[in-house]
Amino acid sequence: SMHEDFDINNMSGDLSQMTNFDDISLIYLDEPIDPEERHYAYVVTSEEDEQLEEGMDVYILGYGMRVPEEENPWQPDPENSYKRYGGDSFINELGEAEMQIGEDETTVRKCHGDSGGPTYAEIETDLSVATRVIGVTSRAYSAAEDCYLGGVDVRVSYHLDWIEEHMIEACDE
């Protein structure tokens, strides 16, 4: 289910403003994930989210381009697209509802095709698993600079009430 307040037409102009476009959705699986085949990804809690800060190390995953193509940035490169890539990056800018991951072409960052992909952080906890999903890729930081200034993630913590409401509703159905 897509967030009811999301409107792609609102995502224009100066994208570098850390705002809230409600660019988040949930996917419901018909079958549970087998924990023997794939590890679960735990979502950050509100309390854990307080540990996030600019400069914090994160790990990103995506299936997108690694460098924007000059001719047509929307046409996937068959050699480098549809493959899962991951890398160590950092939180460059932290807003209430969004955050910039990576900074410039010298850092690991997000690009076309990475939208919806996770950003993970290690948090301090007494629990056995410390890795949390803290963000979901939304868009480029700058339309003019394309992928060269990193990507903007939706902060998962900002939408925890919405996630809980829709997960309970889906499970009840």
N, C-alpha and C positions, 0 to 999 in steps of 0.2 A: 504494500500500500504506500502510495506517494503522499507526502505531507500535503494536506489540503490547502495550505497557504503558499505553496511553491508556484511560481509563475516565471518561466524562462524569459519572458519579455521584460521582466524587472531587472535582469542581469545585463545591464548595459552601462555605458559611461565609465566612470572611474572605478574599476573593479578593486583597486587597492584599498578601498575603504573597508575596514573590518566591520561588517554589518551582519544582518541576518536575512538570508534569502530562503530559509527553510528548505534547503536543497538536501533533503534526506528522505529515504524510503526504506521500507522493510520488504524482505522476500520471505515467503513461507514455503518450506519444503514439505513434500508429500511424505518423505521418509526421513527418519532421524539420521544424523551423521554418525557413522561408526567411529567411536573414539580410538579404535585400534588402527584405523586407516588415516584419520586426520584429527589433529588436536583441535579442541574447542578454542574459540577466541572469546575471552571474557571482556565485557564492556566495563569501562571505568565507572566508578560510583562518584557521587557528588563530593564525598569526602576525599577520595583519592585524587580527584581532579584538581583539588587545591594545591597539589604538589607540582602541577605543570607550571613552567616558567620559560621565558625567552632564553634561548641558548641550550635548552634541555635536549639531550640526544634522543632520537626516535628512529624507528625502522619503518620504511615504507615498502609497499607492494603495489604492483600495477601491471597491466597488460598493454600499456600504451607505448608511444614512441619515446625513444631516449633522447632524440634531438629533433626539433621541428624541421620539417622539410621546407625548402624555400619555395618550390613551385606550388604545391597544394598541401597545406598542413592537415587537411581533413582526409587525404588519401593515404591509407596505411601503406607502409613499406613492407612488402612481403617477406623480406629478410629479417626484419626486426619487430614485426607486429605479431600479436596473438601469442606471444611468449611471456611467461611471468618473469618479471624482473623485480628485484628487491635491493635495497641498499640502506646504509646508515646515513641519516640526515639529522636535522635539528629544527627546533621551533625558532623561527626568525622573528616572528611578530605574533603576539597573543592578544586576541580580542575577546569580548564576552561570548560571542556565538561562533567565531571563526578564528583560524590561525593560519599564518603563512609558514609553509614547510620548505626549507631550503632558502637560498638567497639569490644566487646568480649562477652563471654557467660553470663556475668552478666547484659548485656543490651538487650533491645528489638532490634531485628535485623531481617534480611531477610534470607530465606533459600530456598531449592529446591521447585519449584512450584510457587514461588512468582513473577517470571519474568513477566514483563508487568504490574505489579501492581503499583499503585500510591504512591507517598510521598507528603504529604500536609504540608504547613506551613502557619501560620498566618502572614500577612504582614501589615505594617502600610499603611493606605489608607483613603481617604475621602469617598470612595464608601461604599455602605451598606453591601457588602460581602467582608470579608478580607481573607478568606481561598483561597489558590491557590495551584494548582498542580505544584510542582517544580521539580519533578523527576519521572522517570519510572525505575523500577527495571530491571537491566541487568544481573548481575552475582554475584558470590561470590567474596569477596575481595581477598581471597587466595585459590588457588586450594589445597594446602597442608593442610590448616587449615579448609577447607570446610566452613560451615556456622558459625563457631565459631568466626570469625572476622568480622561479618556483611556482608552486601551486597553493591554492587556498583550500583548507579543509574545514568542513563543518565540525564544530566541537560536539562530540557525542553527548557530553554531560549537559549541554544546553537543552537537549531534546529528551532527557531521560523520562520525564512525565509523559510525553507524547509516545515514546517507545513502549513504556509500560502499558499505557492505555490501549494501544493498538495490538500489542502482543496478547493481552488478556482477552480482548475482544475476538481476536483470531482463534485463540485456543478454545474459547467458549463456543464458537461456531463449529 
